[in-house]
Amino acid sequence: MENFYVDAKDNCTLISTSSSKIEFLLSYSKSLCIMECDGEHLEQNLN
């Protein structure tokens, strides 16, 4: 997994998650398509 860099490190808290949530987020991010048209960002979910 890639490293995440944040500006306000003091405001971060550690949370827990489950493998099902991680699988859902990975599937969602793979299906999300963001395009730029005339300076506007358009989102489309490919599911």
trRosetta pair geometry for C-beta under 8 A, 3 or more apart (Angstrom, degrees):
i j d omega theta_ij theta_ji phi_ij phi_ji
6 9 5.7 135 85 -78 105 64
6 12 6.3 114 74 -59 162 130
8 11 4.3 8 136 20 116 118
8 12 7.3 150 107 -33 74 83
9 12 5.8 -45 -160 10 44 119
17 21 4.9 -115 -172 72 102 134
17 22 6.1 105 131 -50 130 91
18 21 5.0 99 57 5 76 100
18 22 7.3 -141 98 -3 42 88
19 22 5.5 -54 -149 38 38 113
19 23 6.2 41 153 -21 69 104
20 23 5.7 -51 -146 36 32 112
20 24 6.4 36 153 -22 63 104
21 24 5.6 -52 -149 34 32 114
21 25 6.4 28 155 -15 66 106
22 25 5.9 -57 -147 39 31 108
22 26 6.3 30 155 -18 65 108
23 26 5.8 -56 -146 38 29 111
23 27 6.3 28 157 -18 64 108
24 27 5.9 -60 -150 38 27 109
24 28 6.2 26 155 -19 65 109
25 28 5.6 -53 -143 38 31 112
25 29 6.2 28 160 -17 66 107
26 29 6.0 -56 -143 37 28 106
26 30 6.4 26 157 -17 62 108
27 30 5.9 -59 -150 37 29 110
27 31 6.4 16 157 -11 64 113
28 31 6.0 -68 -149 42 29 103
28 32 6.3 34 156 -33 68 108
28 45 7.8 -39 -154 -133 76 110
29 32 5.8 -48 -141 23 33 115
31 45 5.6 36 129 -166 105 72
31 46 4.5 -142 -167 53 77 88
31 47 5.0 27 -178 -45 152 86
32 43 6.5 -25 -165 -161 97 99
32 44 7.6 144 -159 78 50 44
32 45 5.9 -28 -100 -104 63 66
32 46 7.4 -142 -68 4 15 89
33 43 7.3 141 79 -160 51 49
33 44 4.6 -22 65 66 101 94
33 45 7.6 176 20 -89 78 16
33 46 5.7 77 -16 -44 113 108
34 41 5.9 -3 -175 -174 104 101
34 42 7.0 159 -156 80 53 45
34 43 5.3 -19 -101 -100 78 70
34 44 7.8 176 -80 22 33 68
35 41 7.4 156 81 -155 38 52
35 42 4.9 -18 63 61 89 99
35 44 7.2 14 2 5 106 111
36 39 7.1 3 -177 -116 100 11
36 40 6.9 159 -153 78 60 38
36 41 5.6 -29 -97 -97 75 62
36 42 7.4 169 -91 16 23 78
37 40 5.7 -28 69 62 72 90
37 42 6.0 8 16 -6 110 124
